[in-house]
Amino acid sequence: MAKEGIDEILTSQYDIVLNGFEIGGGSIRNHEPEALRRVFEIMGLSEDDINEKFGHMFEAFSFGAPPHGGIAFGLDRLVAILCGEKNIREVIAFPKTGDGRDLMMGAPSPVPDKALNDVHIQVKK
């Protein structure tokens, strides 16, 4: 179900494609405060949620933010193509589960208290 106004949002996105396979992509980030606020509203966030979760960004943007973006090259995707694999999971050097755990390394794992104390971090539960 489309939200009202979502079809009016314009973006600048780009992909790197090799023989029909996406091997990278990026975009110009939304750097206009009012446009960004409207996106959050369309996503269903309340004014309070927007201010609580993203107020720091709006404060930073009040000083002005130039257009900025990024691009990421997917080496794992390129390797999958070169190896003839249909799924990049077959070639990923450090595979993770669907919830981001690394079963081979046992990560994420609790950080030792000494390491937390060294950097003055306290974990609250």
Backbone as JSON, one array per atom type, in Angstrom:
{
  "sequence": "MAKEGIDEILTSQYDIVLNGFEIGGGSIRNHEPEALRRVFEIMGLSEDDINEKFGHMFEAFSFGAPPHGGIAFGLDRLVAILCGEKNIREVIAFPKTGDGRDLMMGAPSPVPDKALNDVHIQVKK",
  "N": [[0.85, -1.18, 0.0], [0.78, 2.06, -1.04], [2.06, 5.05, 0.36], [0.7, 8.3, 0.84], [1.96, 10.7, -1.36], [4.41, 9.48, -1.72], [5.15, 8.81, -4.27], [6.08, 11.12, -5.31], [8.64, 11.61, -4.57], [11.89, 12.26, -5.52], [14.99, 10.84, -6.47], [18.58, 10.53, -6.69], [20.15, 8.0, -7.85], [22.5, 5.37, -8.55], [23.88, 2.61, -10.35], [26.38, 0.08, -10.78], [26.77, -2.06, -13.38], [27.42, -5.28, -14.6], [27.33, -7.26, -17.32], [24.56, -7.54, -16.93], [24.38, -7.99, -14.21], [24.23, -6.54, -11.03], [26.95, -4.94, -9.6], [27.66, -2.99, -7.92], [26.77, 0.14, -6.36], [25.18, 3.31, -5.55], [24.29, 6.56, -4.21], [23.1, 9.98, -4.21], [22.9, 11.59, -1.22], [20.07, 12.52, 0.81], [19.99, 15.78, 1.54], [18.56, 17.98, 2.13], [16.83, 19.54, 4.6], [13.96, 19.88, 4.91], [12.91, 18.22, 2.92], [13.91, 15.77, 3.79], [12.64, 15.55, 6.28], [10.01, 15.3, 5.38], [10.11, 12.82, 4.1], [10.47, 11.13, 6.31], [8.03, 11.59, 7.56], [6.26, 10.52, 5.64], [7.03, 7.91, 5.89], [5.77, 7.34, 8.19], [6.59, 8.19, 10.71], [6.2, 9.98, 13.75], [6.18, 13.48, 14.66], [7.5, 13.83, 17.1], [9.0, 11.41, 17.23], [10.66, 11.76, 14.99], [12.15, 14.01, 15.77], [13.38, 13.03, 18.09], [14.89, 10.8, 17.2], [16.31, 11.76, 14.98], [16.98, 14.38, 15.35], [19.54, 15.43, 15.8], [20.67, 15.31, 13.26], [19.12, 17.16, 11.85], [19.79, 19.44, 13.23], [22.52, 19.65, 12.57], [22.25, 19.95, 9.8], [21.16, 22.46, 9.75], [23.21, 24.2, 9.61], [23.95, 24.05, 7.08], [24.39, 21.84, 4.41], [26.25, 20.47, 1.9], [25.45, 18.97, -1.32], [25.97, 15.51, -1.2], [27.34, 12.23, -1.49], [27.74, 8.71, -2.13], [29.39, 5.68, -3.17], [29.48, 2.17, -3.54], [31.44, -0.57, -4.22], [30.81, -3.89, -5.03], [32.72, -6.32, -4.3], [32.39, -9.0, -3.6], [30.17, -9.71, -5.13], [31.18, -9.47, -7.73], [33.14, -11.49, -7.64], [31.47, -13.72, -7.33], [30.21, -13.72, -9.84], [32.45, -14.16, -11.52], [33.14, -16.69, -10.64], [31.0, -18.14, -11.4], [28.9, -18.54, -9.67], [25.59, -18.53, -8.39], [24.71, -17.42, -6.07], [25.84, -15.06, -3.79], [26.56, -15.81, -1.26], [28.08, -18.07, -1.44], [30.64, -17.25, -1.95], [31.43, -15.33, -0.17], [33.83, -14.04, 1.99], [33.69, -13.77, 4.8], [31.11, -15.0, 5.97], [27.83, -14.24, 7.19], [25.01, -14.81, 9.38], [21.44, -14.46, 8.83], [20.69, -12.62, 10.78], [22.95, -11.19, 11.23], [25.03, -12.44, 12.66], [28.24, -13.93, 13.1], [29.07, -17.06, 12.74], [31.44, -18.5, 12.63], [33.34, -16.96, 13.94], [32.1, -16.43, 16.27], [30.83, -14.03, 16.72], [28.48, -11.31, 17.04], [29.97, -10.86, 20.29], [30.01, -10.71, 23.91], [31.71, -7.88, 25.26], [34.72, -7.78, 27.01], [34.86, -6.64, 30.44], [37.19, -5.2, 31.17], [38.07, -4.14, 28.73], [35.95, -2.43, 28.13], [36.1, -0.69, 30.31], [38.58, 0.5, 29.81], [38.01, 2.29, 27.76], [36.13, 3.83, 28.87], [33.38, 3.09, 28.77], [30.1, 2.11, 29.54], [27.91, -0.57, 29.83], [24.5, -0.7, 29.82], [21.74, -2.49, 31.0]],
  "CA": [[0.0, 0.0, 0.0], [1.61, 3.26, -1.17], [1.71, 6.16, 1.24], [0.42, 9.53, 0.1], [3.1, 11.54, -1.68], [5.66, 8.75, -1.89], [5.49, 8.79, -5.69], [6.62, 12.42, -5.68], [10.01, 11.7, -4.1], [12.9, 12.03, -6.55], [16.31, 10.5, -5.94], [19.68, 10.35, -7.63], [20.78, 6.73, -7.51], [23.22, 4.82, -9.68], [24.36, 1.25, -10.19], [27.4, -0.42, -11.68], [26.22, -3.32, -13.85], [28.31, -6.07, -15.44], [26.59, -8.34, -17.98], [23.23, -7.67, -16.33], [24.46, -8.22, -12.76], [24.65, -5.36, -10.27], [28.16, -5.19, -8.81], [27.91, -1.82, -7.08], [25.75, 1.17, -6.44], [25.26, 4.41, -4.61], [23.28, 7.6, -4.37], [23.3, 11.28, -3.58], [22.13, 11.56, 0.02], [19.09, 13.58, 1.01], [20.66, 16.77, 2.38], [17.65, 19.11, 2.33], [16.1, 19.21, 5.82], [12.5, 19.76, 4.75], [12.65, 17.01, 2.12], [14.2, 14.63, 4.66], [11.55, 15.49, 7.25], [8.82, 14.81, 4.68], [10.31, 11.38, 3.9], [10.2, 10.48, 7.59], [6.58, 11.67, 7.77], [5.65, 9.55, 4.74], [7.32, 6.59, 6.47], [4.87, 7.14, 9.32], [7.14, 8.64, 11.98], [5.59, 11.16, 14.34], [7.09, 14.62, 14.83], [8.34, 13.53, 18.27], [9.96, 10.37, 16.85], [11.64, 12.36, 14.07], [13.05, 14.88, 16.54], [14.15, 12.22, 19.04], [15.83, 9.92, 16.51], [17.1, 12.41, 13.93], [17.15, 15.79, 15.66], [20.96, 15.78, 15.64], [20.92, 15.54, 11.84], [18.49, 18.42, 11.46], [20.61, 20.52, 13.8], [23.72, 19.76, 11.73], [21.84, 20.47, 8.49], [20.8, 23.89, 9.86], [24.41, 24.95, 9.27], [24.13, 23.86, 5.64], [25.06, 20.61, 3.99], [26.32, 20.4, 0.44], [25.09, 17.66, -1.86], [27.01, 14.53, -0.95], [26.89, 10.87, -1.79], [28.75, 7.66, -2.06], [29.23, 4.51, -4.03], [30.14, 1.0, -2.98], [31.71, -1.63, -5.18], [30.58, -5.18, -4.41], [33.72, -7.29, -4.72], [31.82, -10.34, -3.46], [29.29, -9.94, -6.28], [32.05, -9.69, -8.88], [33.75, -12.81, -7.48], [30.42, -14.7, -7.61], [30.06, -13.76, -11.3], [33.64, -14.79, -12.09], [33.14, -18.11, -10.25], [29.79, -18.78, -11.9], [27.98, -18.82, -8.56], [24.33, -17.77, -8.45], [24.47, -16.82, -4.77], [27.1, -14.52, -3.26], [26.91, -16.48, 0.0], [29.06, -19.11, -1.73], [31.97, -16.67, -2.13], [31.71, -14.32, 0.84], [34.94, -14.46, 2.84], [33.27, -13.83, 6.19], [29.65, -15.06, 5.9], [27.04, -13.94, 8.4], [23.64, -15.31, 9.36], [20.46, -13.43, 8.49], [20.6, -11.59, 11.81], [24.24, -10.52, 11.36], [25.99, -13.14, 13.51], [29.3, -14.67, 12.43], [29.15, -18.3, 13.49], [32.82, -18.98, 12.67], [34.09, -16.14, 14.89], [31.33, -16.26, 17.49], [30.55, -12.6, 16.86], [29.05, -10.5, 18.12], [30.09, -11.48, 21.6], [30.16, -9.69, 24.95], [33.01, -7.23, 25.36], [35.23, -7.91, 28.39], [34.75, -5.44, 31.27], [38.42, -4.42, 31.13], [38.09, -3.38, 27.47], [34.97, -1.35, 28.28], [36.65, 0.27, 31.27], [39.69, 1.22, 29.17], [37.49, 3.36, 26.91], [35.12, 4.52, 29.67], [32.04, 2.75, 28.27], [29.33, 1.31, 30.46], [26.77, -1.22, 29.18], [23.34, -0.72, 30.7], [20.76, -3.49, 30.56]],
  "C": [[0.89, 1.24, 0.0], [1.11, 4.35, -0.22], [1.55, 7.41, 0.39], [1.69, 10.34, -0.1], [4.39, 10.8, -1.95], [6.1, 8.72, -3.36], [6.06, 10.12, -6.17], [8.08, 12.6, -5.25], [10.96, 11.36, -5.25], [14.23, 11.74, -5.89], [17.33, 10.46, -7.06], [20.43, 9.11, -7.19], [21.46, 6.17, -8.75], [23.73, 3.44, -9.33], [25.51, 1.0, -11.16], [26.93, -1.83, -12.08], [27.22, -3.98, -14.79], [27.52, -7.24, -16.0], [25.24, -8.61, -17.32], [23.22, -7.92, -14.84], [24.94, -6.94, -12.08], [25.88, -5.72, -9.44], [28.52, -3.99, -7.95], [26.79, -0.83, -7.23], [25.94, 2.25, -5.4], [24.18, 5.43, -4.87], [23.8, 8.92, -3.82], [22.37, 11.3, -2.38], [21.15, 12.73, 0.08], [19.68, 14.57, 2.0], [19.8, 18.01, 2.6], [16.72, 18.79, 3.5], [14.6, 19.02, 5.63], [12.12, 18.53, 3.94], [12.86, 15.76, 2.98], [13.09, 14.46, 5.7], [10.3, 14.89, 6.62], [8.93, 13.3, 4.43], [9.99, 10.63, 5.18], [8.7, 10.5, 7.9], [5.86, 10.64, 6.91], [5.88, 8.13, 5.26], [6.47, 6.32, 7.71], [5.43, 7.54, 10.67], [6.43, 9.9, 12.46], [6.63, 12.27, 14.45], [8.04, 14.37, 16.0], [9.4, 12.48, 17.95], [11.06, 10.94, 15.95], [12.65, 13.19, 14.86], [13.94, 14.08, 17.48], [15.25, 11.42, 18.32], [16.77, 10.63, 15.55], [17.33, 13.89, 14.16], [18.58, 16.27, 15.47], [21.29, 16.07, 14.18], [20.34, 16.87, 11.39], [19.25, 19.61, 12.03], [21.86, 20.73, 12.95], [23.37, 20.37, 10.37], [21.48, 21.95, 8.56], [22.0, 24.78, 9.55], [24.74, 24.84, 7.78], [24.89, 22.58, 5.36], [25.08, 20.58, 2.47], [25.81, 19.05, -0.05], [26.26, 16.7, -1.65], [26.46, 13.14, -1.2], [28.01, 9.88, -1.65], [28.44, 6.56, -3.03], [29.99, 3.37, -3.4], [30.25, -0.06, -4.08], [31.55, -2.96, -4.47], [31.54, -6.24, -4.92], [33.17, -8.71, -4.64], [30.9, -10.68, -4.62], [30.1, -10.22, -7.54], [32.68, -11.08, -8.82], [32.72, -13.9, -7.78], [30.21, -14.84, -9.12], [31.23, -14.5, -11.93], [33.69, -16.29, -11.79], [31.91, -18.86, -10.77], [28.8, -19.16, -10.82], [26.73, -17.96, -8.67], [24.07, -17.01, -7.16], [25.79, -16.34, -4.19], [27.49, -15.16, -1.93], [27.97, -17.56, -0.21], [30.48, -18.57, -1.82], [32.34, -15.63, -1.08], [32.78, -14.84, 1.8], [34.54, -14.64, 4.29], [31.75, -13.84, 6.24], [29.0, -14.8, 7.25], [25.66, -14.59, 8.25], [22.71, -14.15, 9.01], [20.35, -12.32, 9.51], [21.97, -10.98, 12.13], [25.26, -11.2, 12.26], [27.01, -13.86, 12.63], [29.55, -15.93, 13.24], [30.58, -18.82, 13.61], [33.63, -18.23, 13.73], [33.35, -15.97, 16.22], [31.0, -14.8, 17.77], [29.11, -12.29, 16.46], [29.07, -11.26, 19.44], [30.23, -10.38, 22.64], [31.58, -9.14, 24.98], [33.48, -7.35, 26.81], [35.14, -6.57, 29.15], [36.0, -4.57, 31.19], [38.48, -3.57, 29.86], [37.11, -2.21, 27.54], [35.5, -0.27, 29.22], [37.76, 1.11, 30.66], [39.2, 2.4, 28.34], [36.3, 4.09, 27.57], [33.71, 4.34, 29.1], [31.36, 1.85, 29.29], [28.12, 0.74, 29.72], [25.64, -1.26, 30.2], [22.32, -1.69, 30.14], [19.39, -3.1, 31.03]]
}
